[in-house]
Amino acid sequence: MKRRQILGSAAVSAASAAVLGACNQARTGPATQANSQPNVRWRMATSWPKSLDTIFGGADTVCKRVSEMTNGRFTITPFAAGEIVPGLEVLDAVQQGTVQCGHTASYYYIGKNPALAFGTSMPFGLNAQQQNAWLYHGGGLEAMQQLYADFGVINFPAGNTGTQMGGWFKREIKSVADLQGLKMRIPGLGGKVMSRLGVNAQNLPGGEIFLALERGAIDATEWVGPYDDEKLGLNKAAQFYYYPGWWEPGATLEIQVNRSAWEKLPKDYQEIFKTATWDANLNMLSQYEALNREALGRLVAGGTKLIPYSTEILQAARKASFDLYEENAGKEAAFKQVYDQWQSFREQIYKWNQVNELSFGNFVVSEPQG
């Protein structure tokens, strides 16, 4: 009798332990699963000085969000331009595996493939919302990732500056003739177009621009917009501030990832990483819009002369831009493939936005009273 009681008690205890174990597993399953994931430590090179908190902030956002969403098991350390490699050599560092990833602008590397410019911005191309629509839902990101496959790299949008300003000049620029021989810091295909208009286009990383402009190594420069330009002190080296930045109507920054390193990541880490880049893309654009509205007022109050580009310059620049596109498409199969798809999307979304956003914007600007 006692033996049966003992056995019965043991069975109850075993059953209770099993139930408690199942409950504990149900409560702690996700955490246990997370804790079973590997510890991953990456380095990220960037093209930006840390002083430009918004654009460097795009890199920082990705790193912070990845760490937060993995409970610190996947961490990425961002480095400013020059700390690991110069700002314009991020793609090389990622491709060679010097770092696992980088935050940069694709148009810095058009010397490797001119079609890479589409990943950032094209002169007279897409604004920020249109660019996002093309990348995420118009086949643009797939097209860019196909280009980057040749470099052993995969890319993801991770920031947008919005429509940029048209640059700082030490003297007034009223016509195409005034551009002749001008030394200007302007990268990407915008630089190629300016060259066709007589400008001596140069490519300098952000941290070197002010001194070059102040000391006369260049006569003009563009960077991003009022907030960053004020931080760089460009208003102290040049007086005339032109708009719009027709060469960068919606400039996308991106994360470039070494494909071998990417493929070693667990699937859920990959998805977390992609989610973090979405976060950075939206946050940077929103932040720039909020900050630029205030910074422009400060610059004008401080003596900056805000001037629109003349119709003559804009028309000449637009013609030169599309002449350049057609020439590249005739020489480079990869460029033509992306250009044809991009141009079709551009024409369609221009028509749609003319109906919705442009009509609304024109009215509220002309009739601002509510």
NORSUL-V24562 format. One record per residue. N is the residue number from 1. RES is the residue in three letters. NEAR is the number of other C-alpha atoms within 10 Angstrom. Layout:
N;RES;NEAR, N;RES;NEAR
This chain:
1;MET;6, 2;LYS;7, 3;ARG;8, 4;ARG;9, 5;GLN;10, 6;ILE;11, 7;LEU;12, 8;GLY;12, 9;SER;12, 10;ALA;12, 11;ALA;12, 12;VAL;12, 13;SER;12, 14;ALA;12, 15;ALA;12, 16;SER;12, 17;ALA;12, 18;ALA;12, 19;VAL;12, 20;LEU;12, 21;GLY;12, 22;ALA;13, 23;CYS;12, 24;ASN;11, 25;GLN;13, 26;ALA;10, 27;ARG;11, 28;THR;12, 29;GLY;13, 30;PRO;11, 31;ALA;11, 32;THR;11, 33;GLN;9, 34;ALA;15, 35;ASN;13, 36;SER;10, 37;GLN;14, 38;PRO;12, 39;ASN;11, 40;VAL;12, 41;ARG;12, 42;TRP;14, 43;ARG;18, 44;MET;25, 45;ALA;31, 46;THR;32, 47;SER;27, 48;TRP;25, 49;PRO;19, 50;LYS;17, 51;SER;14, 52;LEU;16, 53;ASP;14, 54;THR;22, 55;ILE;28, 56;PHE;23, 57;GLY;20, 58;GLY;28, 59;ALA;34, 60;ASP;20, 61;THR;22, 62;VAL;29, 63;CYS;23, 64;LYS;17, 65;ARG;22, 66;VAL;24, 67;SER;18, 68;GLU;15, 69;MET;16, 70;THR;18, 71;ASN;13, 72;GLY;15, 73;ARG;19, 74;PHE;23, 75;THR;20, 76;ILE;22, 77;THR;15, 78;PRO;24, 79;PHE;22, 80;ALA;20, 81;ALA;24, 82;GLY;18, 83;GLU;12, 84;ILE;17, 85;VAL;19, 86;PRO;16, 87;GLY;24, 88;LEU;22, 89;GLU;19, 90;VAL;29, 91;LEU;30, 92;ASP;15, 93;ALA;20, 94;VAL;26, 95;GLN;23, 96;GLN;14, 97;GLY;17, 98;THR;16, 99;VAL;21, 100;GLN;23, 101;CYS;30, 102;GLY;27, 103;HIS;34, 104;THR;31, 105;ALA;28, 106;SER;29, 107;TYR;25, 108;TYR;24, 109;TYR;20, 110;ILE;15, 111;GLY;11, 112;LYS;10, 113;ASN;15, 114;PRO;20, 115;ALA;27, 116;LEU;26, 117;ALA;23, 118;PHE;28, 119;GLY;24, 120;THR;24, 121;SER;29, 122;MET;23, 123;PRO;24, 124;PHE;20, 125;GLY;23, 126;LEU;28, 127;ASN;22, 128;ALA;21, 129;GLN;13, 130;GLN;19, 131;GLN;28, 132;ASN;20, 133;ALA;17, 134;TRP;19, 135;LEU;21, 136;TYR;14, 137;HIS;11, 138;GLY;16, 139;GLY;15, 140;GLY;21, 141;LEU;20, 142;GLU;15, 143;ALA;20, 144;MET;21, 145;GLN;19, 146;GLN;15, 147;LEU;20, 148;TYR;22, 149;ALA;13, 150;ASP;10, 151;PHE;17, 152;GLY;17, 153;VAL;25, 154;ILE;22, 155;ASN;25, 156;PHE;24, 157;PRO;26, 158;ALA;30, 159;GLY;34, 160;ASN;29, 161;THR;24, 162;GLY;22, 163;THR;23, 164;GLN;21, 165;MET;22, 166;GLY;22, 167;GLY;23, 168;TRP;28, 169;PHE;24, 170;LYS;18, 171;ARG;13, 172;GLU;15, 173;ILE;18, 174;LYS;15, 175;SER;15, 176;VAL;17, 177;ALA;11, 178;ASP;15, 179;LEU;19, 180;GLN;15, 181;GLY;14, 182;LEU;19, 183;LYS;21, 184;MET;27, 185;ARG;26, 186;ILE;24, 187;PRO;22, 188;GLY;27, 189;LEU;25, 190;GLY;24, 191;GLY;20, 192;LYS;18, 193;VAL;24, 194;MET;24, 195;SER;21, 196;ARG;17, 197;LEU;20, 198;GLY;16, 199;VAL;22, 200;ASN;20, 201;ALA;24, 202;GLN;16, 203;ASN;15, 204;LEU;18, 205;PRO;18, 206;GLY;21, 207;GLY;18, 208;GLU;11, 209;ILE;21, 210;PHE;20, 211;LEU;15, 212;ALA;18, 213;LEU;23, 214;GLU;17, 215;ARG;10, 216;GLY;13, 217;ALA;13, 218;ILE;21, 219;ASP;21, 220;ALA;27, 221;THR;26, 222;GLU;22, 223;TRP;22, 224;VAL;21, 225;GLY;24, 226;PRO;25, 227;TYR;21, 228;ASP;21, 229;ASP;23, 230;GLU;16, 231;LYS;13, 232;LEU;20, 233;GLY;14, 234;LEU;25, 235;ASN;23, 236;LYS;14, 237;ALA;20, 238;ALA;21, 239;GLN;18, 240;PHE;19, 241;TYR;28, 242;TYR;20, 243;TYR;17, 244;PRO;17, 245;GLY;22, 246;TRP;23, 247;TRP;28, 248;GLU;27, 249;PRO;24, 250;GLY;27, 251;ALA;29, 252;THR;29, 253;LEU;26, 254;GLU;24, 255;ILE;26, 256;GLN;28, 257;VAL;25, 258;ASN;25, 259;ARG;20, 260;SER;14, 261;ALA;16, 262;TRP;17, 263;GLU;11, 264;LYS;10, 265;LEU;15, 266;PRO;11, 267;LYS;11, 268;ASP;12, 269;TYR;20, 270;GLN;15, 271;GLU;12, 272;ILE;19, 273;PHE;23, 274;LYS;19, 275;THR;17, 276;ALA;23, 277;THR;24, 278;TRP;16, 279;ASP;18, 280;ALA;27, 281;ASN;25, 282;LEU;16, 283;ASN;18, 284;MET;25, 285;LEU;24, 286;SER;15, 287;GLN;15, 288;TYR;20, 289;GLU;15, 290;ALA;12, 291;LEU;15, 292;ASN;18, 293;ARG;13, 294;GLU;12, 295;ALA;18, 296;LEU;18, 297;GLY;12, 298;ARG;15, 299;LEU;19, 300;VAL;14, 301;ALA;10, 302;GLY;11, 303;GLY;12, 304;THR;18, 305;LYS;16, 306;LEU;14, 307;ILE;15, 308;PRO;15, 309;TYR;17, 310;SER;14, 311;THR;11, 312;GLU;11, 313;ILE;18, 314;LEU;17, 315;GLN;11, 316;ALA;16, 317;ALA;22, 318;ARG;17, 319;LYS;13, 320;ALA;19, 321;SER;22, 322;PHE;14, 323;ASP;13, 324;LEU;16, 325;TYR;19, 326;GLU;14, 327;GLU;12, 328;ASN;17, 329;ALA;19, 330;GLY;11, 331;LYS;10, 332;GLU;13, 333;ALA;12, 334;ALA;17, 335;PHE;22, 336;LYS;18, 337;GLN;13, 338;VAL;19, 339;TYR;18, 340;ASP;14, 341;GLN;15, 342;TRP;21, 343;GLN;13, 344;SER;10, 345;PHE;19, 346;ARG;18, 347;GLU;11, 348;GLN;10, 349;ILE;16, 350;TYR;15, 351;LYS;11, 352;TRP;12, 353;ASN;13, 354;GLN;12, 355;VAL;11, 356;ASN;10, 357;GLU;11, 358;LEU;13, 359;SER;11, 360;PHE;12, 361;GLY;12, 362;ASN;11, 363;PHE;10, 364;VAL;11, 365;VAL;9, 366;SER;8, 367;GLU;9, 368;PRO;8, 369;GLN;6, 370;GLY;4
